[in-house]
Amino acid sequence: MSYLQVENLSKSFGAHVLFTDISFVINEGDKVGLIAKNGTGKSTLLGILAGNDTADSGSIVYRNNLRVGYLPQTPTFEESSSVIDTCLRGDDPQALAVRHYEAALLSGDGEAMTHAIQMMDNVHAWDYEDRFKQILTMLKITDFGQPIASLSGGQAKRVALARLLINEPQMLILDEPTNHLDIDMIEWLENYLRRSHITLLMVTHDRYFLDNICNRIIEMDQRTIYGYNGNYNYYLEKRAERVETQNAQVERARNLLRTELDWMRRQPQARAHKAQYRIDAFYDLQERARRIHDDGEVELSVKAAYIGKKIFTAHHVSKRWGDKVILDDFNYTFARYEKLGIVGDNGVGKSTLIKMLLGIVPPDSGHFEVGETVRFGYYSQEGIEFDESQRVIDAVREVAEYIYFDERHQYTASQFLTRFLFPPADQQRLIAKLSGGERRRLYLATVLMRKPNFLILDEPTNDLDITTLGILEDYLSQFKGCMIVVSHDRFFMDRTVDHTFVMTGNGHIKDFPGNYSEYRAWLTAHADKQSPKPQKEEPRVKTREPRPDRLTYKERRELEALTATIEQLTAERNKLDELFASGQTIDNVATHAARYQQVKDELDIAEMRWLELSERE
């Protein structure tokens, strides 16, 4: 059954054309991901479908009486409202009854309470109230009377989601639903949408989220629409085939064009007797020959400045905000070329930690000792306050007219912007006219043009399109410097970091030697081992001495020895891997194979013991 039919939809802003005559259908049960580069109109299209904007031409037809919910990229609220008023803003009888009931509870007025209970009974609103509170609780919102103005960005996004889901829509339109959510909430929302029967159309840069939920992908490319019946991985495969076929067809058209061009250039009398259709076909062929597919990818070949061996050392750093402990006697020595990811719930202190390192926020006690050669490049989640009246090129020229990296890499401001997908014409656009993703791309350019050797990226994936993210990930994986990434994007973290700080609250930081997915796998396996097995007989009560919170002196020495052992065993394993992969004749193959297995076993045992001790450090 068709839920939504879009036919010949077009939208322009002045001379800037977003899309032309696009058509698609969304059927009941479809979970559709919309993919396009920044600035091509993804959010505009969703706003038009939600009725918040209008198209220049075309038609949009929903099934009669379809309940549609829309989550914009940046939800807006009445600052004076509470959480409960915001979530129950509807005028339907059940929402009105619950609002009266909650107000009566707060007032303590017996007569008002009697009247409210009667209203709840009349409209059968008790189940509605249960569902409303259950959804809020699942989204970790427990203070229903909390003012909206006091919420963080992540809390506000969760309230917007709750407001959407409470009314049980049949179709959801979501614009970047994972922005500002922590990883736990993203995984909860992912599981909720995957299990539910809700029909879905969404824009998201989170590729795990996209791949695990969607069964269809719609791509907006070159002002038109392409559909793929499969998840994100299927889309990548089929898109590559489409682009290859397209470019091959264009090349054939170019070869034919050379022949036709010779014919068209003859004297008019030589082709006067030729059929008019051939002349018309020439112009059509000329147009097709120009359509070589170009992804317009950002070119990130920016080189880092030299960085010495000393990066930074944290000495007994502690920080509190009121009763909340951010860091408690934190000590750490950051290694050269280290690439660290930081994860944790919203509000746990991830951004505060990196702001202390940068000197933006002072610690309560302790200090950071930073190496002399370190040049920070800080990309914050708040972004940069650009002058809206400036042109794009002016924003870069304020930093530098010329960008010098080495003898072979020197750029003018205009050349540098072109590498970040701002062609000369777009460099003259006002910053006020840029999309959210284009602003983020411009911000990234201003950070990298300073040639940092230590990148600190706080939520870098928000608003960037998937193509730009892929290029950024490739660049970061080859970046010859140090890096700290704070992100809720699991795919991005998996591709760019080699170990992870897990901030669990109360000042505790767990240092895990792997990326986020490896940490989750370890956590699941660890939880399975710790969970009690069902007993058939009557369980006997066992007394157990509480495990000490801190390591003993002997255990600390063991942990240090294990670190050295793991490095030694890893080096030996890598050496044996290279030997086996070399293709050369190996003497005593059986001996080497036996040693290889022994090293692997010893490494597994050492790493498990290291994890056990480091968890309590």
C-alpha positions as CSV (number, residue, x, y, z in Angstrom):
1,M,0.0,0.0,0.0
2,S,1.4,3.4,-1.0
3,Y,1.8,5.9,1.9
4,L,3.4,8.7,-0.1
5,Q,3.7,9.6,-3.8
6,V,6.0,12.4,-4.9
7,E,5.7,13.4,-8.6
8,N,7.9,15.9,-10.6
9,L,9.0,17.9,-7.5
10,S,11.3,20.9,-8.2
11,K,12.9,23.5,-5.9
12,S,15.3,26.4,-6.5
13,F,16.6,29.3,-4.4
14,G,17.1,32.0,-7.0
15,A,19.6,30.7,-9.6
16,H,20.6,27.8,-7.3
17,V,18.7,24.7,-8.4
18,L,18.4,22.0,-5.7
19,F,16.4,19.3,-7.5
20,T,14.3,19.1,-10.7
21,D,11.3,16.9,-11.5
22,I,12.1,14.2,-8.9
23,S,9.6,11.4,-8.3
24,F,9.4,8.5,-5.9
25,V,7.0,6.4,-3.9
26,I,7.2,5.2,-0.3
27,N,5.1,2.1,0.5
28,E,3.8,0.8,3.8
29,G,6.7,-0.8,5.8
30,D,9.5,0.9,3.8
31,K,12.4,2.1,5.8
32,V,14.1,4.5,3.4
33,G,17.4,6.3,3.8
34,L,17.9,9.6,1.8
35,I,21.5,10.2,0.7
36,A,23.0,13.2,-1.0
37,K,25.9,15.6,-0.7
38,N,25.7,18.7,1.4
39,G,23.9,21.6,-0.2
40,T,21.8,19.5,-2.6
41,G,18.5,20.0,-0.7
42,K,18.0,16.9,1.6
43,S,16.7,18.9,4.6
44,T,14.7,21.2,2.2
45,L,13.0,18.1,0.6
46,L,12.1,16.7,4.0
47,G,10.7,20.1,5.1
48,I,8.6,20.2,1.9
49,L,7.2,16.7,2.6
50,A,6.4,17.7,6.2
51,G,4.6,20.8,5.0
52,N,7.1,23.3,6.5
53,D,8.2,24.5,3.1
54,T,6.8,24.7,-0.4
55,A,8.0,23.3,-3.7
56,D,8.2,25.3,-6.9
57,S,6.3,22.7,-8.8
58,G,5.1,19.1,-8.5
59,S,2.7,17.2,-6.2
60,I,2.9,15.4,-2.9
61,V,0.1,12.9,-2.0
62,Y,-0.2,11.0,1.3
63,R,-2.6,8.2,2.0
64,N,-5.9,9.5,3.6
65,N,-5.8,9.9,7.4
66,L,-2.1,8.9,7.6
67,R,-0.5,9.9,10.9
68,V,2.9,11.4,10.0
69,G,5.6,12.5,12.4
70,Y,8.4,14.9,11.5
71,L,11.7,15.4,13.4
72,P,13.6,18.4,12.0
73,Q,17.4,18.6,12.3
74,T,17.2,21.3,14.9
75,P,13.9,21.0,16.9
76,T,12.4,24.2,18.3
77,F,10.5,24.5,21.6
78,E,8.9,27.1,23.7
79,E,11.6,28.0,26.2
80,S,9.1,28.6,29.0
81,S,7.4,25.1,28.7
82,S,8.2,22.1,30.7
83,V,9.1,18.6,29.4
84,I,5.5,17.3,30.0
85,D,3.9,20.4,28.4
86,T,6.1,20.0,25.3
87,C,5.4,16.3,24.9
88,L,1.7,16.7,25.4
89,R,1.2,19.8,23.3
90,G,-1.6,18.2,21.1
91,D,-5.2,19.1,21.4
92,D,-6.5,15.5,21.2
93,P,-8.7,14.5,24.2
94,Q,-6.2,12.1,25.7
95,A,-3.3,14.6,25.7
96,L,-5.6,17.2,27.3
97,A,-6.7,14.8,30.0
98,V,-3.2,13.8,30.9
99,R,-2.1,17.5,31.1
100,H,-5.0,18.2,33.5
101,Y,-4.2,15.1,35.5
102,E,-0.5,16.0,35.9
103,A,-1.3,19.6,36.8
104,A,-3.8,18.4,39.5
105,L,-1.1,16.1,40.9
106,L,1.3,19.0,41.3
107,S,-1.3,21.3,42.8
108,G,-2.6,18.9,45.4
109,D,-6.1,20.3,44.9
110,G,-8.6,17.5,45.8
111,E,-11.4,18.9,43.7
112,A,-9.1,19.3,40.7
113,M,-7.9,15.8,41.2
114,T,-11.4,14.4,41.2
115,H,-12.2,16.3,38.0
116,A,-9.0,15.2,36.3
117,I,-9.5,11.5,37.2
118,Q,-13.0,11.7,35.7
119,M,-11.6,13.2,32.5
120,M,-9.0,10.4,32.3
121,D,-11.7,7.8,32.7
122,N,-14.0,9.4,30.1
123,V,-11.4,9.4,27.3
124,H,-9.5,6.2,28.4
125,A,-6.3,8.1,28.8
126,W,-4.6,5.9,31.4
127,D,-2.9,3.7,28.8
128,Y,-1.8,6.9,27.0
129,E,-0.2,8.2,30.2
130,D,1.6,4.9,30.8
131,R,3.0,5.0,27.2
132,F,4.0,8.6,27.5
133,K,6.0,8.0,30.7
134,Q,7.4,4.8,29.5
135,I,8.8,6.4,26.4
136,L,10.3,9.3,28.3
137,T,11.9,6.9,30.8
138,M,13.4,4.8,28.0
139,L,14.9,8.0,26.6
140,K,16.4,8.7,30.1
141,I,14.1,11.6,30.8
142,T,12.7,11.3,34.4
143,D,12.1,14.9,35.5
144,F,8.9,15.5,33.6
145,G,8.5,19.0,35.1
146,Q,12.0,20.2,34.0
147,P,12.0,23.5,32.1
148,I,12.9,23.1,28.4
149,A,15.3,26.1,28.7
150,S,17.5,24.1,31.1
151,L,18.0,21.1,28.8
152,S,21.3,20.2,27.0
153,G,21.3,19.6,23.2
154,G,21.2,15.8,23.7
155,Q,18.3,16.1,26.2
156,A,16.4,18.4,23.9
157,K,16.8,15.9,21.0
158,R,15.4,13.1,23.3
159,V,12.4,15.2,24.3
160,A,11.7,15.9,20.6
161,L,11.9,12.1,19.9
162,A,9.6,11.4,22.8
163,R,7.1,14.0,21.6
164,L,7.2,12.3,18.2
165,L,6.8,8.7,19.3
166,I,4.1,9.3,21.9
167,N,1.5,9.9,19.3
168,E,2.3,6.5,17.5
169,P,2.7,7.9,14.0
170,Q,2.4,5.4,11.1
171,M,5.2,7.2,9.1
172,L,8.2,9.0,10.4
173,I,10.3,11.7,8.6
174,L,13.6,12.1,10.4
175,D,16.3,14.7,9.6
176,E,19.6,13.6,11.3
177,P,18.0,11.8,14.2
178,T,21.3,10.8,15.8
179,N,22.8,14.3,16.1
180,H,23.5,15.2,19.7
181,L,22.5,11.7,21.0
182,D,25.1,9.6,22.9
183,I,25.9,6.1,21.6
184,D,23.6,4.3,24.1
185,M,20.6,6.4,22.9
186,I,21.5,5.8,19.2
187,E,21.6,2.1,19.8
188,W,18.3,2.2,21.6
189,L,16.7,4.2,18.8
190,E,18.2,1.9,16.2
191,N,16.7,-1.2,17.9
192,Y,13.3,0.6,18.3
193,L,13.1,1.6,14.6
194,R,14.3,-1.8,13.4
195,R,11.8,-3.8,15.4
196,S,8.8,-1.5,14.8
197,H,6.4,-1.5,11.8
198,I,6.7,2.3,11.3
199,T,7.3,3.4,7.8
200,L,10.4,5.6,7.7
201,L,12.1,8.2,5.6
202,M,15.3,9.6,7.1
203,V,18.5,11.6,6.4
204,T,21.4,10.5,8.5
205,H,25.2,10.4,8.2
206,D,25.5,7.5,10.7
207,R,26.3,4.5,8.4
208,Y,25.8,1.8,10.9
209,F,22.4,3.3,11.8
210,L,21.6,3.5,8.1
211,D,22.8,0.0,7.3
212,N,21.0,-1.7,10.2
213,I,17.6,-0.1,9.7
214,C,16.9,0.7,6.0
215,N,15.6,-1.6,3.4
216,R,15.7,1.0,0.6
217,I,18.0,3.9,-0.3
218,I,17.1,6.9,-2.3
219,E,20.0,9.0,-3.7
220,M,19.8,12.6,-4.8
221,D,22.5,13.1,-7.4
222,Q,22.9,15.6,-10.2
223,R,19.4,17.1,-9.3
224,T,17.6,13.8,-9.8
225,I,16.7,10.6,-7.9
226,Y,18.1,7.1,-8.0
227,G,16.5,4.2,-6.0
228,Y,18.1,1.1,-4.6
229,N,16.2,-1.8,-3.0
230,G,18.6,-2.8,-0.2
231,N,20.5,-1.5,2.7
232,Y,23.5,0.9,2.7
233,N,26.1,-1.8,1.8
234,Y,23.9,-2.9,-1.1
235,Y,23.6,0.8,-2.2
236,L,27.4,1.3,-2.2
237,E,27.8,-1.8,-4.5
238,K,25.1,-0.8,-6.9
239,R,25.9,2.9,-7.0
240,A,29.5,2.0,-8.0
241,E,28.1,-0.1,-10.9
242,R,25.7,2.7,-11.9
243,V,28.5,5.4,-12.0
244,E,30.8,3.1,-14.0
245,T,28.1,2.4,-16.5
246,Q,27.2,6.1,-16.7
247,N,30.7,7.1,-17.4
248,A,31.2,4.4,-20.0
249,Q,28.0,5.6,-21.8
250,V,29.4,9.2,-21.7
251,E,32.7,8.1,-23.2
252,R,30.9,6.3,-26.0
253,A,28.8,9.4,-26.6
254,R,32.0,11.5,-26.8
255,N,33.5,9.1,-29.4
256,L,30.3,9.4,-31.5
257,L,30.2,13.1,-31.0
258,R,33.6,13.5,-32.7
259,T,32.1,12.0,-35.9
260,E,28.9,14.0,-35.7
261,L,30.9,17.2,-34.9
262,D,32.8,16.8,-38.2
263,W,29.5,16.4,-40.0
264,M,27.9,19.4,-38.4
265,R,30.9,21.6,-39.2
266,R,30.6,21.1,-42.9
267,Q,29.3,24.0,-45.1
268,P,25.5,24.5,-44.7
269,Q,24.9,23.5,-48.3
270,A,26.7,20.2,-47.6
271,R,24.2,19.2,-45.0
272,A,21.1,21.0,-46.3
273,H,19.7,17.7,-47.5
274,K,20.3,15.9,-44.2
275,A,17.4,14.9,-42.0
276,Q,16.5,17.5,-39.3
277,Y,16.3,14.6,-36.8
278,R,20.1,14.1,-37.2
279,I,20.7,17.8,-36.4
280,D,18.5,17.5,-33.3
281,A,20.2,14.2,-32.3
282,F,23.5,16.0,-32.4
283,Y,22.5,18.5,-29.8
284,D,21.1,15.8,-27.6
285,L,24.4,13.8,-28.0
286,Q,26.4,16.9,-27.1
287,E,24.5,17.2,-23.8
288,R,25.0,13.6,-22.9
289,A,28.7,13.8,-23.7
290,R,29.0,16.5,-21.0
291,R,27.5,14.3,-18.3
292,I,30.6,12.6,-17.0
293,H,30.0,11.6,-13.4
294,D,32.0,13.6,-10.9
295,D,31.5,12.9,-7.2
296,G,33.0,16.3,-6.4
297,E,35.0,14.9,-3.5
298,V,36.8,17.0,-1.0
299,E,40.6,16.7,-1.5
300,L,42.3,16.3,1.8
301,S,46.0,16.0,1.2
302,V,46.9,18.6,4.0
303,K,50.2,17.7,5.7
304,A,50.8,18.0,9.4
305,A,53.7,19.9,10.9
306,Y,56.5,18.0,12.6
307,I,55.7,16.8,16.1
308,G,58.3,15.8,18.7
309,K,58.3,12.8,21.0
310,K,56.8,14.7,23.9
311,I,53.1,15.3,23.4
312,F,51.3,15.9,26.7
313,T,51.2,14.4,30.2
314,A,48.3,14.8,32.6
315,H,49.4,15.2,36.2
316,H,46.8,14.4,38.9
317,V,44.1,16.3,37.1
318,S,40.7,16.7,38.9
319,K,37.6,18.6,37.9
320,R,34.0,18.9,39.3
321,W,31.0,20.9,38.3
322,G,29.1,21.2,41.5
323,D,28.4,17.6,42.7
324,K,29.3,16.1,39.4
325,V,32.8,14.6,39.2
326,I,34.3,15.0,35.7
327,L,37.9,13.8,36.5
328,D,39.3,12.4,39.7
329,D,43.1,12.4,40.0
330,F,43.6,11.7,36.2
331,N,47.1,10.8,35.1
332,Y,48.1,9.9,31.5
333,T,51.0,10.2,29.2
334,F,50.0,10.7,25.5
335,A,52.2,8.9,23.0
336,R,53.5,10.2,19.7
337,Y,51.1,9.5,16.7
338,E,48.4,8.2,19.2
339,K,44.8,8.2,17.9
340,L,42.4,8.2,20.8
341,G,38.6,8.1,20.8
342,I,36.5,9.3,23.7
343,V,32.9,7.9,24.3
344,G,30.4,8.3,27.1
345,D,26.9,9.4,28.0
346,N,25.9,13.0,27.3
347,G,27.0,15.3,30.2
348,V,29.7,12.9,31.5
349,G,32.5,15.4,30.6
350,K,34.0,14.4,27.3
351,S,34.1,18.0,25.9
352,T,35.3,19.3,29.3
353,L,38.3,16.9,29.3
354,I,39.5,18.2,25.9
355,K,38.8,21.9,26.8
356,M,41.1,21.4,29.9
357,L,43.8,20.0,27.7
358,L,43.5,23.1,25.4
359,G,43.5,25.4,28.4
360,I,40.0,26.7,27.7
361,V,38.7,25.3,31.0
362,P,41.0,25.3,34.1
363,P,41.2,22.1,36.2
364,D,40.4,22.3,39.9
365,S,43.8,20.6,40.7
366,G,46.7,19.1,38.7
367,H,47.9,20.3,35.3
368,F,48.6,19.3,31.7
369,E,52.2,19.5,30.5
370,V,52.2,20.0,26.7
371,G,55.2,19.5,24.4
372,E,56.8,22.5,22.7
373,T,56.3,21.2,19.1
374,V,52.5,20.5,19.6
375,R,50.2,22.6,17.4
376,F,46.6,21.9,18.2
377,G,43.8,22.0,15.6
378,Y,40.5,22.2,17.4
379,Y,37.2,21.4,15.7
380,S,34.5,21.9,18.3
381,Q,30.9,20.8,18.2
382,E,29.8,24.3,18.8
383,G,31.4,25.3,15.5
384,I,32.7,28.8,14.7
385,E,30.8,32.0,14.7
386,F,31.2,33.1,11.1
387,D,30.1,36.6,10.0
388,E,26.9,35.9,8.1
389,S,27.4,38.9,5.9
390,Q,30.8,37.6,4.7
391,R,31.5,35.7,1.5
392,V,33.0,32.3,1.8
393,I,36.4,33.4,0.4
394,D,36.6,36.3,2.9
395,A,36.3,33.9,5.9
396,V,39.4,32.0,4.7
397,R,41.3,35.1,3.8
398,E,40.9,36.3,7.3
399,V,43.0,33.3,8.4
400,A,45.6,33.5,5.5
401,E,45.8,34.7,1.9
402,Y,48.3,32.0,1.1
403,I,48.6,28.5,2.6
404,Y,52.0,27.0,2.6
405,F,52.6,23.3,3.5
406,D,55.9,22.5,1.8
407,E,57.8,23.2,-1.4
408,R,55.3,21.3,-3.5
409,H,52.1,22.2,-1.7
410,Q,51.3,25.9,-1.8
411,Y,47.8,27.3,-2.3
412,T,46.0,30.6,-2.5
413,A,42.9,30.9,-0.4
414,S,40.8,30.3,-3.5
415,Q,42.7,27.2,-4.6
416,F,42.5,25.8,-1.0
417,L,38.7,26.3,-0.9
418,T,38.4,24.5,-4.3
419,R,39.9,21.4,-2.7
420,F,37.1,21.6,-0.1
421,L,34.4,21.5,-2.7
422,F,33.9,25.3,-2.9
423,P,34.4,26.1,-6.7
424,P,35.1,29.8,-7.5
425,A,31.4,30.6,-8.0
426,D,30.5,29.2,-4.6
427,Q,33.3,31.1,-2.9
428,Q,31.4,34.3,-3.7
429,R,28.3,33.1,-1.9
430,L,27.3,34.7,1.4
431,I,27.9,32.4,4.4
432,A,24.3,33.1,5.5
433,K,23.2,31.1,2.3
434,L,25.2,28.0,3.2
435,S,23.6,24.8,4.4
436,G,24.6,23.3,7.8
437,G,26.9,20.8,6.1
438,E,28.6,23.4,3.9
439,R,29.3,25.6,7.0
440,R,30.9,22.5,8.7
441,R,33.0,21.9,5.6
442,L,34.2,25.5,5.6
443,Y,35.0,25.3,9.3
444,L,37.0,22.1,8.7
445,A,39.0,24.0,6.0
446,T,39.8,26.8,8.4
447,V,41.1,24.3,11.0
448,L,43.3,22.3,8.6
449,M,44.8,25.3,6.8
450,R,46.7,26.1,10.0
451,K,48.6,22.8,9.5
452,P,48.1,21.3,13.0
453,N,50.0,18.2,14.1
454,F,47.5,17.4,16.9
455,L,43.9,17.3,15.8
456,I,41.1,17.5,18.5
457,L,37.7,16.8,16.9
458,D,34.6,17.2,19.0
459,E,31.6,15.7,17.3
460,P,33.0,16.2,13.8
461,T,30.4,14.1,12.0
462,N,27.4,16.3,12.7
463,D,26.0,17.8,9.5
464,L,28.7,16.4,7.2
465,D,27.5,14.3,4.3
466,I,28.6,10.7,3.9
467,T,30.9,11.4,1.0
468,T,32.8,14.1,2.9
469,L,33.0,11.8,6.0
470,G,34.5,9.0,4.0
471,I,37.2,11.4,2.6
472,L,37.8,12.8,6.1
473,E,38.2,9.2,7.5
474,D,40.7,8.3,4.8
475,Y,42.7,11.5,5.6
476,L,42.7,10.9,9.4
477,S,43.7,7.2,9.0
478,Q,46.9,8.5,7.2
479,F,47.4,11.6,9.3
480,K,51.0,11.9,10.5
481,G,50.2,13.4,13.8
482,C,48.2,12.9,17.0
483,M,44.5,12.9,17.3
484,I,41.6,12.9,19.9
485,V,38.1,12.3,18.6
486,V,34.9,12.7,20.6
487,S,32.1,11.2,18.6
488,H,28.8,9.3,18.7
489,D,29.4,8.0,15.2
490,R,30.4,4.4,15.7
491,F,31.5,3.9,12.1
492,F,33.7,7.0,12.2
493,M,35.3,6.0,15.5
494,D,36.0,2.4,14.2
495,R,37.8,3.8,11.2
496,T,39.9,6.5,12.8
497,V,41.0,5.5,16.3
498,D,43.2,2.8,17.7
499,H,42.2,2.9,21.3
500,T,39.3,4.3,23.4
501,F,38.6,6.2,26.6
502,V,35.3,5.1,28.0
503,M,34.0,7.8,30.5
504,T,31.6,6.0,32.8
505,G,30.9,8.8,35.2
506,N,32.1,9.9,38.6
507,G,35.5,10.8,37.2
508,H,36.3,7.2,36.1
509,I,38.0,6.6,32.7
510,K,38.5,3.2,31.3
511,D,41.3,2.9,28.7
512,F,40.4,0.2,26.2
513,P,43.0,-1.0,23.6
514,G,40.7,-1.0,20.6
515,N,38.0,0.8,18.7
516,Y,34.4,1.2,19.9
517,S,33.0,-1.9,18.2
518,E,35.7,-4.0,19.8
519,Y,34.9,-2.5,23.1
520,R,31.2,-3.3,22.8
521,A,32.1,-6.9,21.8
522,W,34.4,-7.2,24.8
523,L,31.7,-5.7,27.1
524,T,29.1,-8.2,25.8
525,A,31.5,-11.2,26.3
526,H,32.5,-9.9,29.7
527,A,28.8,-9.5,30.7
528,D,28.0,-13.0,29.5
529,K,30.8,-14.4,31.6
530,Q,29.7,-12.5,34.7
531,S,26.0,-13.4,34.4
532,P,25.0,-16.2,36.8
533,K,24.1,-19.5,35.2
534,P,20.6,-21.0,36.2
535,Q,20.9,-23.7,38.9
536,K,18.6,-26.7,39.0
537,E,19.3,-27.3,42.7
538,E,18.6,-25.0,45.6
539,P,21.3,-22.3,45.4
540,R,23.6,-22.1,48.4
541,V,24.4,-18.7,49.8
542,K,28.1,-18.0,49.4
543,T,30.0,-15.2,51.2
544,R,32.6,-13.4,49.2
545,E,35.1,-10.8,50.3
546,P,34.5,-7.5,48.4
547,R,37.1,-6.9,45.7
548,P,39.3,-3.9,46.3
549,D,38.5,-0.9,44.2
550,R,42.2,0.0,43.7
551,L,45.1,-2.1,42.5
552,T,47.6,-3.3,45.1
553,Y,51.2,-2.4,44.7
554,K,52.0,-5.9,43.5
555,E,49.1,-5.8,40.9
556,R,50.4,-2.4,39.6
557,R,53.8,-3.9,39.0
558,E,52.1,-6.9,37.3
559,L,50.2,-4.5,35.0
560,E,53.4,-2.7,34.0
561,A,55.1,-6.0,33.3
562,L,52.1,-7.2,31.3
563,T,52.3,-4.1,29.1
564,A,55.9,-4.9,28.2
565,T,55.1,-8.6,27.6
566,I,52.2,-7.7,25.3
567,E,54.4,-5.4,23.2
568,Q,57.1,-8.1,23.0
569,L,54.6,-10.9,22.0
570,T,52.8,-8.6,19.5
571,A,56.1,-7.8,17.8
572,E,57.0,-11.5,17.7
573,R,53.6,-12.4,16.2
574,N,53.9,-9.7,13.6
575,K,57.4,-10.9,12.7
576,L,56.1,-14.5,12.2
577,D,53.1,-13.1,10.2
578,E,55.6,-11.4,7.8
579,L,57.7,-14.6,7.6
580,F,54.7,-16.7,6.6
581,A,53.4,-14.1,4.1
582,S,56.8,-13.6,2.5
583,G,56.5,-16.6,0.1
584,Q,60.2,-17.6,0.7
585,T,61.3,-21.1,1.7
586,I,61.1,-21.5,5.5
587,D,63.3,-23.8,7.4
588,N,61.7,-25.7,10.4
589,V,58.2,-24.8,9.4
590,A,56.7,-27.0,12.1
591,T,58.8,-25.3,14.8
592,H,57.7,-21.8,13.6
593,A,54.1,-22.8,13.4
594,A,54.1,-24.3,16.9
595,R,55.8,-21.1,18.2
596,Y,53.2,-19.0,16.4
597,Q,50.3,-20.8,18.1
598,Q,52.1,-20.5,21.5
599,V,52.6,-16.8,21.0
600,K,48.9,-16.3,20.2
601,D,47.9,-18.2,23.3
602,E,50.2,-16.4,25.5
603,L,49.1,-13.0,24.0
604,D,45.4,-13.9,24.6
605,I,46.1,-14.7,28.3
606,A,48.2,-11.6,28.8
607,E,45.6,-9.3,27.2
608,M,42.7,-10.7,29.2
609,R,44.7,-10.3,32.5
610,W,45.7,-6.7,31.4
611,L,42.0,-5.9,30.7
612,E,41.0,-7.3,34.1
613,L,43.6,-5.2,36.0
614,S,43.2,-2.0,33.9
615,E,39.5,-2.0,34.6
616,R,40.3,-1.5,38.3
617,E,43.1,1.0,37.8
